[in-house]
């Protein structure tokens, strides 16, 4: 930069200012603390009737929140899931969804609005400035914080305004009930559905590939056949739910090769029926080794010995596959003699 571009120092105003030469006065400390504005009392601070009105307003909002929470819970009982209503200007909406949204939104809004109105009209609004300090506060600062908290609680009026306190506590106590109702509405209670299947005495074993009832002669030694209960059709709305528990695999083993006494008693002429659902995480078992009578789950390689009660011989599965007792009816078809004696699938449901 050339010397011509640099202004000469004599052309700059002095630090103290030069009134005779047009100088501008500069403050000694341009960053001085301007201080806090003068506190102006609110009408509630000087008029107890106005304070009472604000108190009633806050209590009304908290009470309205409680009523909205009750309305939220009542909506589950009053409105069926499939009821459609016309709401202007929204149009046709689900009566249940609309009522749930409006009541829960009102409950939350009224708690927030009540707290804001309480803070703006009744709690202390005196501004306090505090110097910054280190994170590790000294004991006197900790004592001051506790004292400030106690002062704030006292100035909030929560102790001497029981109407606000009680309605606020009531609104906050009732609001979680909405969450309880929502959790309950996640679906029907399982009850004992996970412990039972649709297998029952007299139900025929239907071949998954041919959709025909199975006869003993249809199951050859060394073969693996998949079956489902009679009356379960893939077009039914709950087919996937039912087949996930009732899927069956059938193998035929020479009776002399069956090591487990109960397995032999529950079989028919060496034909054994076991759940197809792995007891690890519920994957369908589909791999069969006919020389060893082992079946393998393709997901995590759990291996079961079908000649020895389907016990686990390898992998993370927790327990043996449940066996279904089978027999032959008067027409020569394979049938179930009851349901599984234990829950199918992961061991969690049996131990839970």
Secondary structure, 3 states (H helix, E strand, C coil): CCCCCCCCHHHCCCCCCCHHHCCCCCCCCCCCCCCCCCCCCCHHHHCHHHHHHHHHHHHHHHHHHHHHHHHHHHHHHHCCCCCEEEECCCEEEEHHHHHHHHHHHHHHHHHHHHHHHHHHHCCCCCCCCCCCCCCCCCHHHHHHHHHHHHHHHHHHCCCCCHHHHHHHHHHHHHHHHHHHHHHHCCCCCCCCHHHCCCCCCCCEEEECCCCCECEHHHCCECCEEEEEECCCCCCCCCHHHHHHHHCEEEEECCHHHCCCHHHHHCCECCEEEEECECCCCCCECCEEECCCCEEECCCCCCEEECCCCCEEEECCCCCCCCEECEEECCCCEEEECCCCCCCCCCHHHHHC
